[in-house]
């Protein structure tokens, strides 16, 4: 395992994409600042310099790459576990890869693949709002930070070590067949909600039944049940 920390970078995911052939499996790249951080659907990820935990994890292990459907949500679960251990309440996973406290977003995850003839690597990009006090700008969902919740700053380097270690442990447990589903199901933010969703660029009112045990999402559209995978749908709560 190799750890790289940069004072500033366009994005940690982009850094790994450019260098993955020279890096080891489970290389962590973190940065104080990202000039072009992104979330899902190419949305900009805004973060105050040095205030939040921004990192990417490189996965080269071919057996773990086969679990790409689970990796994003297992990463979100990892953050939920750690926040709950900090006695933060009402933490949940907004399928497929966001972490919420109440109705506010505290973390986002972007899973990307580098593919030639086959998937050569996966990159798990993670942003966690830690010590940022104010969030200025237009957001689809209002952000919140750990500082906002517990009213004190925490040491980001120490927090980073905890997150890194737990994420590796959970990915190794995934390889060994550990069943994370009961925990995920009990922390499902969307379960039971109605929401407008963009499905194939058409806005529909859907009923959300919850995360399935294969980590797809069960919804009803026009009274017809459907299971969807990540990337097929965007919710507007």
Secondary structure as UniProt FT lines:
FT   STRAND          3..6
FT   HELIX           12..19
FT   HELIX           20..22
FT   TURN            25..26
FT   STRAND          28..31
FT   TURN            35..36
FT   HELIX           40..42
FT   TURN            49..51
FT   STRAND          53..59
FT   HELIX           62..65
FT   TURN            66..67
FT   HELIX           68..85
FT   TURN            86..87
FT   STRAND          91..94
FT   TURN            95..97
FT   STRAND          98..101
FT   TURN            102..103
FT   STRAND          104..115
FT   STRAND          119..128
FT   HELIX           146..150
FT   HELIX           156..175
FT   TURN            176..177
FT   HELIX           181..186
FT   TURN            191..192
FT   STRAND          194..199
FT   TURN            200..201
FT   STRAND          202..211
FT   TURN            213..214
FT   STRAND          217..221
FT   TURN            222..223
FT   STRAND          224..228
FT   TURN            230..231
FT   STRAND          233..236
//
